[in-house]
Amino acid sequence: GILLSDAWLQKREGWNPRIGFKQSIGNFEYLWYVFNLISVLCSNFPYTCQTITRGKLFFDLQFETRQLDCLNEIYNLFYDSQPSLGKNIKCVKPELFEYLDYIALAHWIQGDGAKKNKGITLCTDNFTIQEVVLLMNILLIKFDIKSTIHKEKKYYRIYINNSELSKIIPHIKPYFLNSFLYKI
């Protein structure tokens, strides 16, 4: 679920991949929660860093896992090689259907969900419209969640209204931090 939002996988040539995750200092509780879930994969504690976004300085916390062979399967699920760009691009593939469950959905909403009009918007800004439609189809088929596409500037996002969201709340709430319950 965190890979659908703010986490990433890094794979240097000749190395195994590792998961990276960064959150603002204000989201320390969530970063620490995720770190504790996967800390067995890490060799260091989270550390502070700075990011400049739109000319403004932000303080963040970040951690990475160790570079592990077992992460290759996840890496191949979420990344496609783009030789023309000289890098791999995060993407959504149909195989995600097999892996998306209520736990992953809870983390996706905590990471990239935003309360909107009594429903929730999932910020899918880094994905193509085809990938957003694929995610919507997964939500419909796997969880019986009907959603719509909302365009925000040049990005396509998934909107789930209140009645559809209420179908999954009992299933995802156990995996939510109290400080993020306002999103659902």
C-alpha positions as CSV (number, residue, x, y, z in Angstrom):
1,G,0.0,0.0,0.0
2,I,2.8,2.5,0.8
3,L,4.2,1.8,-2.7
4,L,1.0,3.2,-4.2
5,S,1.6,6.4,-2.3
6,D,4.9,7.9,-1.0
7,A,7.2,4.9,-0.9
8,W,9.6,3.9,-3.7
9,L,11.9,1.1,-4.6
10,Q,15.5,1.9,-5.6
11,K,17.5,-0.6,-7.6
12,R,21.1,0.3,-8.6
13,E,22.7,-1.8,-11.4
14,G,24.2,-5.0,-9.9
15,W,22.4,-4.5,-6.6
16,N,19.1,-5.8,-5.2
17,P,16.3,-3.3,-4.6
18,R,15.5,-1.5,-1.4
19,I,12.3,0.3,-0.2
20,G,12.5,3.9,0.7
21,F,9.9,5.9,2.6
22,K,9.7,9.6,3.5
23,Q,7.2,11.6,5.4
24,S,7.1,15.1,6.7
25,I,8.0,15.6,10.4
26,G,4.3,16.2,11.1
27,N,3.6,12.6,10.0
28,F,6.2,11.1,12.3
29,E,3.7,8.8,13.9
30,Y,2.8,7.2,10.6
31,L,6.4,6.9,9.4
32,W,7.3,5.2,12.8
33,Y,4.3,2.9,12.5
34,V,5.4,1.7,9.0
35,F,9.0,1.5,10.1
36,N,8.1,-0.8,13.0
37,L,6.1,-3.0,10.6
38,I,9.1,-3.5,8.3
39,S,12.1,-2.7,10.6
40,V,13.3,-6.3,10.4
41,L,14.2,-5.4,6.7
42,C,16.2,-2.3,7.8
43,S,19.7,-1.9,9.2
44,N,19.2,1.8,10.4
45,F,16.7,3.9,12.1
46,P,14.8,6.7,10.3
47,Y,16.8,9.9,9.8
48,T,16.0,13.5,9.2
49,C,16.4,15.2,5.8
50,Q,15.4,18.4,4.1
51,T,13.4,19.0,1.0
52,I,12.7,22.1,-1.0
53,T,9.4,22.1,-2.7
54,R,8.1,25.1,-4.6
55,G,10.8,27.2,-3.0
56,K,9.8,26.2,0.6
57,L,12.0,24.3,3.0
58,F,10.5,21.2,4.6
59,F,11.9,18.8,7.2
60,D,11.3,15.2,6.7
61,L,12.0,11.7,8.1
62,Q,13.1,8.9,5.9
63,F,14.2,5.3,6.1
64,E,15.4,2.6,3.7
65,T,15.4,-1.1,3.9
66,R,18.4,-3.2,3.2
67,Q,19.0,-4.2,-0.4
68,L,17.3,-7.6,-0.5
69,D,16.8,-10.2,-3.2
70,C,13.3,-10.9,-1.9
71,L,12.3,-7.3,-3.0
72,N,12.9,-8.1,-6.7
73,E,9.4,-9.5,-7.0
74,I,7.9,-6.4,-5.6
75,Y,10.2,-4.2,-7.7
76,N,9.1,-6.1,-10.9
77,L,5.5,-5.6,-9.9
78,F,5.8,-1.8,-9.6
79,Y,8.5,-0.7,-12.1
80,D,9.0,-0.8,-15.8
81,S,12.2,-0.1,-17.7
82,Q,12.2,3.1,-19.8
83,P,15.4,2.9,-21.8
84,S,14.7,6.2,-23.6
85,L,14.6,7.9,-20.2
86,G,17.5,5.9,-18.9
87,K,15.6,4.8,-15.8
88,N,12.8,2.7,-14.5
89,I,9.4,4.3,-13.9
90,K,6.9,3.4,-11.1
91,C,3.7,2.0,-12.6
92,V,0.6,-0.1,-11.9
93,K,0.4,-3.5,-13.5
94,P,-2.7,-5.8,-13.7
95,E,-0.9,-8.3,-11.4
96,L,-1.4,-5.9,-8.5
97,F,-4.9,-7.3,-8.3
98,E,-3.5,-10.4,-6.6
99,Y,-1.7,-8.4,-3.9
100,L,-4.0,-5.5,-3.0
101,D,-5.9,-6.3,0.2
102,Y,-7.5,-4.4,3.0
103,I,-4.1,-3.8,4.7
104,A,-2.6,-2.4,1.6
105,L,-5.7,-0.3,0.9
106,A,-5.5,1.1,4.5
107,H,-1.9,2.2,3.9
108,W,-2.6,3.6,0.5
109,I,-5.4,5.8,2.0
110,Q,-3.3,6.8,5.0
111,G,-0.4,7.8,2.6
112,D,-2.2,9.4,-0.3
113,G,-5.8,9.7,0.7
114,A,-7.4,13.2,1.2
115,K,-10.9,13.8,2.7
116,K,-13.1,15.5,0.1
117,N,-16.9,16.1,0.1
118,K,-17.6,13.4,2.7
119,G,-15.7,10.9,0.5
120,I,-12.0,10.4,-0.2
121,T,-9.6,11.3,-3.0
122,L,-6.7,9.0,-3.7
123,C,-3.9,11.1,-5.1
124,T,-2.6,9.0,-8.1
125,D,-0.6,11.9,-9.6
126,N,2.3,9.8,-10.7
127,F,0.2,7.3,-12.7
128,T,-1.2,7.5,-16.2
129,I,-4.9,7.7,-16.8
130,Q,-4.7,4.0,-18.0
131,E,-3.1,3.0,-14.7
132,V,-5.7,5.0,-12.7
133,V,-8.5,3.2,-14.6
134,L,-6.8,-0.1,-13.8
135,L,-6.7,0.8,-10.1
136,M,-10.4,1.7,-10.3
137,N,-11.2,-1.6,-11.8
138,I,-9.2,-3.4,-9.1
139,L,-11.2,-1.5,-6.5
140,L,-14.5,-2.4,-8.2
141,I,-13.8,-6.1,-8.8
142,K,-11.9,-6.9,-5.6
143,F,-13.7,-4.6,-3.1
144,D,-17.0,-3.7,-4.8
145,I,-16.0,-0.1,-4.6
146,K,-17.4,2.2,-7.4
147,S,-15.2,5.2,-7.9
148,T,-14.8,8.1,-10.3
149,I,-12.0,10.0,-11.9
150,H,-11.5,13.6,-10.9
151,K,-9.0,15.8,-12.7
152,E,-6.9,18.1,-10.5
153,K,-4.7,20.3,-12.7
154,K,-3.0,17.9,-15.0
155,Y,-3.4,14.8,-12.7
156,Y,-6.1,12.1,-12.6
157,R,-7.2,11.1,-9.1
158,I,-9.6,8.5,-7.8
159,Y,-12.6,9.7,-5.9
160,I,-14.6,7.3,-3.6
161,N,-17.9,8.8,-2.3
162,N,-19.1,8.3,1.3
163,S,-21.5,5.4,0.7
164,E,-18.8,3.4,-1.2
165,L,-16.2,4.2,1.4
166,S,-18.5,3.0,4.2
167,K,-18.3,-0.5,2.6
168,I,-14.6,-0.9,3.4
169,I,-14.3,1.1,6.6
170,P,-14.9,-1.9,8.9
171,H,-12.1,-3.8,7.0
172,I,-9.5,-1.1,6.9
173,K,-10.1,0.7,10.2
174,P,-8.0,-1.8,12.3
175,Y,-4.9,-0.9,10.2
176,F,-5.4,2.9,10.7
177,L,-3.6,5.1,13.2
178,N,-6.0,7.1,15.3
179,S,-4.5,10.3,14.0
180,F,-5.4,9.3,10.4
181,L,-9.0,8.2,11.1
182,Y,-10.2,11.7,10.0
183,K,-9.5,10.5,6.4
184,I,-12.2,7.9,6.6
